[in-house]
Amino acid sequence: MRLLNDQSLADLLDVSIAWVRQQKSYRKNGKEHSLDVDPILIGKTRRYRLADIEMWLRTPWKESVKPKEKISSISA
């Protein structure tokens, strides 16, 4: 099981680390967000399962919030 931190997730999605953290904050505070992946906690640090991110990328999106997809690079 491969785990991703905020920076690794941002690199994979080709978004800024600030976007990842903003999504995390929005979700925590009940605001509209698009990163609907449950992180796992290791101590106080949140990590994302690569398999969960891959599944999330394959789900239908609202076009306005869709980050650049990198599914082909994940599968390679």
N, C-alpha and C positions, 0 to 999 in steps of 0.2 A: 504494500500500500504506500503510494507516494503522497507525501503531504506538501502543500504549498503555503508559504508565508505570504504576506501582503505584497511584497516586492515581486516574488515569483509569479503570483497570480496576475499582477499588473503587466508584467512582461509577457506572459502567455496570452493575455487578452488584448495586448497592444493599447493599453489605457494607462493613465497616470496612477501612481500609488495613491495620490490624493483622491481619485475617483473611487478606488477600492475602499478606502477608509471612510469616505463620505457615504457610500452605500451602506457600510456597516453601521455608521452613526444613524442614518435615516431609518434603517430597519429597527435598530434598538429603540428609537424614539417614536416608532409608529408612523413615520412619514412614508410617502410613496417612494419606492425603490425598485431597482431591477435585479439586483444581485440576491436571488432567492436560494442561496445555498447555505445550509447549516454548517458552520465551522465546528471543529472539535477543539476543546480546550486542553492544552498541555500546560499545566500551571495556570498562569494568567494569559498565556499566549494563544491566540487563535490560529488554527491551521485549517486549510481546506483540502479535502481529499480530491486528488486528480480525477478519479472516477466520477465523483459528484459534479465537478466542473464540466467534464465531458458531457454528461447527461444534461446538465443545465444548458449548455450550448446547443444541444439538439432539440430543445423544446421551442414551441412557437413563441414569437416575440411581438411586442409592439415595435414597429420599425423605428420610432423616434428614440428609443432607449437602447437599441442594439449596438453593442461594441463590435469592433472588427472581429470577425470570426477567424480562428486559427485552427479549426478542427483538423485540417489536413496535416498540419505540423504536429498535432498531438498524436495522431494515429501512426505517424511515421516512426 
